[in-house]
Amino acid sequence: MSRRSKKAVPAPGVARPMVTVCRGCCCGTAVKVPRLNHEAQLTDLRTLLAGVATVRRTDCLDACERANVIVIQPSAEGRKAGGRPVWLGQVNDSGAAADITAWVKDGGPGLAEPPDILDLYTFTPSRRVRHELED
């Protein structure tokens, strides 16, 4: 079976991937990222990933210099396969959101390889910040 499986909906009882969208002090504001409809981006992610992943809005993820920040956490199955949370910064266009959506629909961290283009957005936050999200 290919790592790039086309699982559209997780099996019943299997924890889904979690998509955490920062909408705190910098992310999600027209002051920091002026030419993006932040609410539409969040709504699109929720609509496109309904039944596939849990999409949640959170306050500041403390990576303000990379606004807008989105974190993709693996499903239980993805974690068992070695997947770890993937932090994406400067997600400020619809193309990036579409690439994220396609990857999560394919299985996300641990189950599917992300599109190469997401390498441009991937970063490693401080241990303190990572620890706060994983708790």
Disulfide bonds with the S-S distance in Angstrom:
none
